[in-house]
Amino acid sequence: MAAKSVSETPSVPSDHLMSVYSRTPLAFERGEGSRLYTTDGEAYLDAMAGIAVNALGHANPKLVAALSAQAAKLWHVSNIFTIPQQTELAKVLTDATFADVVFFTNSGTEAIECAIKTARKYHWAKGEPERIDIIGFDGSFHGRTMAAVNASGNKAYLEGFGPPMPGFVQLPYGDHEALKAAIGPTTAAILIEPVQGEGGARSLPDSCLRALRQLCDEAGILLILDEVQCGLGRTGKLFAHEWAGVEPDIMAVAKALGGGFPVGACLATAKAASGMSVGSHGSTYGGNPLAMAVGLAAMAELNSPALLDHVSKVAGYLVQQIEGLKARFPDVVADIRGRGLLIGIKLHTPNREFMQHARDARLLIAGGGDNCVRLLPPLVLTLDEAREAIEKLEQACLAARAKIPA
């Protein structure tokens, strides 16, 4: 068959990639710490970290060494065989958390899928197969697979993919009375992010998380926490729920777990996972030796008291300085949200335009719901780099103000 020209297939983009991303023309060829360098040598301060993924910075030497050493030995064997590194990383995670067992995935959305299946199978095994409903909240984001988008309930992500799946209930964020009224005989679990990411960096008050734990205990249902973005050191504790002094039954993690290498995990208590038996779930790539080697190296750094103290110090500085920008630019900055180094800035001006102003200043920041932008820098961001980020945010605020009609 003769090759088709782009003109013969006008619906196909010239780069032959499916048109699902709104990309900027920036292309990076290398990174170092909190810096990214374009193909033409321009340096950018990275306050996105691949959307909270590169938590230990770009080309972290310890992660590179772990990856290189394992890559020279063994990449993949499948879960037909015992993978010793899985056992080792699972112990690291369970020793550091509420969990007794772990299932390894390749991504956060896969960890959410496992969490949903685990919760439903728990009730099924108890003789309550009618308990399938997962209660979620508006503004949430749990991933892009079918169950994950239905759990989030975002209409923009559901449109065109058929009718909503049964078994998912969305409620107003923070409405405790509506939540109590919604829990019934078909409820399996409550699913929530302690700090919303894409939804606008809203941080659930500690008192509300404690109340959720109490509700779940009273109703005999499970509490699932999505700490894919807010977990693994980002808030100044290893996991965000630790601030409230409560523990979930199931938790999904990913992003920072591999420091840039694709790896996720679903953590659960033995009780919550009691319905999961041989054949209940599986993954071809999940928990492969290469991912586990990097995950072990990453966890050794992420669970360091020194790093967590550093996160709190840098986050405190950034929030204080952004409060100053809010006072100086009340026509641009409306509110400051989030926790730790998951910082949301709600704007009066369009957030997409503000992101471009920041890029013009050589600062990379992420977007977010409710007209927010997010700062999700590497957890190793230095105080000097934090000061530089504030200077660049100030430039973005000046540019945004200049576009406000007189």
N, C-alpha and C positions, 0 to 999 in steps of 0.2 A: 504494500500500500504506500502510495506517495505521501510524503510528509505534508501536513496541512500548514498553510501560512496563517499568521494571526488574522489577516484580513478575511480569510475564509471562515474563521470562527470568532466573530466579533464579541461573543459573550465570554470568551476566555481571556483573562488578563495577560499582558505580554510576558509576565514572569511565570505564568502557568500555575500560580498558587490560588487556591480557593479564596474568593473575596469575602473573607469573614473578619478581617482586621482592618482598622483604620490606622495605618502606619504613618509615622513621620519618615522623612527621607534619610534620617540619621542612620549610619551603619558603623558599628564599632568592630575593631579588629583585635583589641586587647584590653585588659584591665589590670589594675594593680591597686590593692587595698580599696579605697573609696573613690578611685578614679577610673574613668573609662576614656579610651582614646579612639577617635574615629580613624577611618581608613586614610584620611589626609593629615593625621597628626594632631587634630584639635583635642584638647583635654577638657573633660566635663567632670564636675563633682557629682557623684551618684548618690542621690537621696531617695532612690527607689529600690536599689538592690534587687533588681529583677522581680519586683513586687514582693519584698520581704523574704527573698530566697537566699541571696548571697550574704547571709548574716555575718560571715567571718571575712568578708571582703573578697575581691577578685584575686584569683591566682594565689589563694592562701597557701603558703609553702607546705604546711602540715597536711592539708587536703591533697595537694598535688603529689606529695610524696606517697601518701596512702594509696591514691588512685594509681600512680605509676607502678608501685610495687605489686599491687594486686593485678593490674592489667597484664603484667609480664607473666603471671601464673595462671589465672583462671577467671573468665568473665561470667559464664553462664553454664548451669548444668540442669536446671529445672527442679521443681519441688518434689519430683519423684525420689530424689536423693536427699540425704541429710546434708545441711549446709551449716557447718559449725559456727560461722560468723553470725548467722541468724540467732542462734542460741545466745551468743555473747552479747549482741546488741539488745536482744529482748531482755536479758538480765539487767543491762545498764538502764533501760527504760523502766522496767518494773521496780528496780531498786530505788529509783528516783521519784516514783509516782505512786498513786493509789492502785495501779493495775497489777493483775496477776498474770495476764497473758497478752500476747501481741500477735497481730497478723500484719505482715509487711506488704505494702502496695508500691505502686510507681508514682502515685500522685495523691493530692488531697481529695479530689472528687472520688477516687477509688476507696480511700479511707472512709469517706462518708457513706458510700454504698455498703461497705462492710458493716459500718455502725448501724445502719438502718436494718440490714438483714439480721444482724445479731440481736437487736432489740425485738424484732418480730418473732424470731425463732425462740427467744427466751420464753415469750408468752405461749407460743404454740406448744413447746415442750411441757409447759405447766398445765396443758389442757384448756387454754384460753385462746384458740385460734382467731377469735373475733377481734382480739386486740391488735390492730394493725395501724391505727392512726398515729402519725408523727405530727406533733404540734410544733410549728415554726412561727416566725415573726416577720413582719414587713421590714424591708430594708436588708434582710439577710442575704448572704451569698454562700452557697455550699458547693458550687462546682457546676459543671456543664453536662454531666450525664443525665439521663432521663429522670431517674429518681432524685438526683441532686437539684435539678432545676424545679422539679415539682415541690421539693421540700422548701426551696427558697420562695417559690410562688411569684417571681418577677414576671409580669406579663410580657415584657419585651423579650425575655429569653424563652418563653413558652409558645409564643405566637408562631403558628405554622407547623407545629409538631403534633397536631392532633389534640384530642380532648384532654383536660387535666386528668392525671392518674388518681384513682381512688386511694384513700389512706393518708392524705396530706391535708392539714388544716393550717391556715395562716391567720394570725391574730395581730392586733396592733401592738407595736413594740412598747413595753412598759405598762400595759394595762393589766394589772394583776387580777382585777375582778373579772374581766373577760376571760382570763386564763382559767380561773377557778370554775367558771361556769362552763367552759368548753371541755373540761376533763370528764370523761364518762366511761361506760363499760367497754368501749371500743378503742380507748386510748392506750397506746403502747409506750410512748416516750415523748419527752420534750427535748427539742433540738435547738441549741442557741449558741451564738458566738459571745463569749464574755466581753470582747471588744469587737464591734462590727468593723470590717475592713471596707469593702466596696460600698457598703450601705451608708457611708458617711462618717466613719470613725467614731461611732457612738459607743461609749463605755457603759456597760451595765453596772449600776451601783452595787457595791458589795452586799448591801442589805437585800437587794432584789434577788441576787444569786442565792443567798442563804434561804430566802423565802421559796425559791424554786425547788431547792433541795428538800425543804420541808413538805412542800406540796407533793412531790414525787413519792416521798416516803409514806405520806398519808394515803395516797391513792394507789400505792403498789405498782407504780410505773417507773420507768428508767429515765435518768437524766443523761443526755448525750451532749457533750461540749465539742464544738468545732473550734479547735485551737490551731487550725492550719496556718493562719496568718498571725494571730496574736500570741502563740505559744513559743516555746524554746528560747526564752530569754528576752523577748521583745519588750515586755512590760517592766523588766527589772527583777522579775522572778522567773524561775524556769518555766512555769505555766501561769497564765493570767488568773485562773481560778484560785490560786494559792492566796491571793490578796484577801479573798472572802473567807478563807479558812474552811472551805467545803471541798468535797470530792465528788466527781461524777461517777456514773456507773460505766460509761463508755466515753472515749475521747478519740477524735480524729486529729492527727498531726501530719505535717509534711513540710513543704517549703524549706525552712532552715535546717531540717533534719539531715539533708545531704549537702548543705552549704553551696548549692548550685547543681548538684547531681540529682537526677530524679529519684526520689524515694519518699514514701509516706508510710504511715502505720495507723492501725486501729488498735487502741489499747482498751482493755476491759477487765473488770473484776471476774473472778472465777464464776461467781453467781450469774452475772449478766451474760457470760459466754457459755453457760451450761447447756444451751440448746444446740450449740455448734459442734457437729460431729464430723467424722470423715466423710468427705463429699459435699458438705454444706457450702463450702466456698473454696475458691482457689485462684491462682494467678500464674501465668506462664513466667513472667519476668520478675514478679514481686519477690523481694528478698534475695536477689542474685548476689553472688560473692562480691562483684564490683561495687554495687550499691552499699552492701553491708560494710565493706572496708572503709568507704568514705563516711558512712554514717557513724561508725565507731570513732573515727578521727574527729568528726564534727562534734559529737556529743561530749568528748573529752574536753573540748573548749567551751561549748555552750553551757555546760553545767559547772562552770568555774565561778566561785564566789567573787573573784576579782572582776570577771567580765560583767556579772550581774550588777555589782556596785558601780562599775564604769557606766553601764547603761543608764542607771538611775541618775548619775551625776550629769551626763551629757544631755539626757532628756530634760532634767530640771533646768539646765542652762537654756536649751532651745525654747522651751515653753515660756520661760521668763522673757526671753528676747522677743518672741513672737507676740507676747502680750504687749510689749513696747511698740511693735509694729501696728498692732490693732489700735492702740491709743493714738498713734501718729496718722494712721490711714483708716479712720472709721468708715470712710466711704468705700473702702476696698475689702477690709477684713471684718466679717460679721461675728465670728465665733471661733473658739479654739477647743478642740475635742481630742478624745483618745486617751491613751495611757502609755507611759514609757516612750519608746521610740516608734510608736504607732500614733503619729500626730496628724490630726485632721484640722484643716483650716477652711471653715465655711466662708464663702465669699459673697459680696454683693455684685461683683462683676463676673462674667462668664468664666467658669473654671478652665475650659479648654483654651481660652485666650490667655489666661494666667499661666497655664503650663507652658505655652509658647514664649511668653515673656521670660519665664524662668530659664527655658532653654536658650534664649537669646543671651542670657547672662551666664550661660554654661553651667546651669544647674538642672539636674534631672529630678522631677517630682512626678508622683502618680495622680491620676484623677480619682474621683469617688462620687458616690451618690449625694443627693441633696446639695448639689453645687459646691462640693468640697474638693480640695486637693489634699493629698496625703504625703507626708514625709515618712519614708520607711528606709532610712539609711542602714548601711552595715552597722552591726552592733559595735564594731571596732572603730567607728568614727571618732576621731580625736577632737579635743576641745578647740584646737586651732581650726580644724575643718568645720566644726560646728559654727565658729565665728564667721568663717568664709561663707557658709550656707546662709547665715542671717544677712550678710552684706548682699548676697545675690538675691535673696528674697526681697530685700529693700528695693533693689533695682526693678524687680518685677512689680512691686507695689507702685513705684513711680510710673512705670510704663502703663499699668492698668489705670491709674488715676488720670493719666494724660488722655485716655480714650473715653473717659466719662463725659457725656455732653454737658456743656456749661449750663 
